[in-house]
Amino acid sequence: MEHYSTLAFVLKQEPIKEQDRNYTFYTQKFGKLAILTPGARKIKAKLSGHLELPSLVQIEFAMSYKPRLISALEKFSFPEIKKKQKPLTAAFLMADLADKLSLEKQDDPEIWKLLFNSFYFLEENLNKSPQVVDFIWLYFNAQFLEILGLSPFLEGCTECGRTINNKFFSFEKKGVVCQQHSHKDDWPISNNQKRALNKLFNFSLKQFSDPSCLKEVLEEKKYIEKFLSKFTLVIKSDIINL
Ligand SMILES: [Zn+2]
């Protein structure tokens, strides 16, 4: 049986039978992988504590009908994130989105990079500026959709193309619309909200080390939270109905 080795982030773990566990990883070389850990208790000494979310681990697994875990070596445990509930919740939300929106065994360097950068950004900055906890989840959510090629259209009315006075957002059309082309289900959207969303979808993490940039996004936090949650739901149902 062939053995493989790769760096991986733990996305999820679930017990299957008494001693068996199923881990879902996002791996650097193979993308998302569900890996069976038979008799987790037997190899507990070797594995436990290393596989708690969020963790960066070096895993070795055998590829059979279902991949089986052989070993996991912790590379980084993100101790600051694990100390408090709020950053931990953000990390869980990020892992859950990566789990739900990525396909198994399809490696995507962009998703790997986003997970890597977002977890490290949170770990390194959460004590310096606590508001990054709110920010990182919004950024991760927006960037994940961007990588999938599913970002909202924010430039001109999706119906007529006019670029001014697009004060509504249509979730059905996935873009802004002008008054004339708006329907009753559309959400109002302000210029500041559009600008903040544009930044989340298009800026690199580095650009957010500028506090004014971060502030601009967080001033619209409530709207953006609701917007991304609704937009992601629409995307998920599109994916399911494909
Ligand atoms: Zn229009």
Boltz pocket constraint, residues with backbone or C-beta under 6 A from the ligand:
constraints:
  - pocket:
      binder: B
      contacts: [[A, 157], [A, 158], [A, 159], [A, 160], [A, 161], [A, 162], [A, 177], [A, 178], [A, 179], [A, 180], [A, 181]]
      max_distance: 6.0
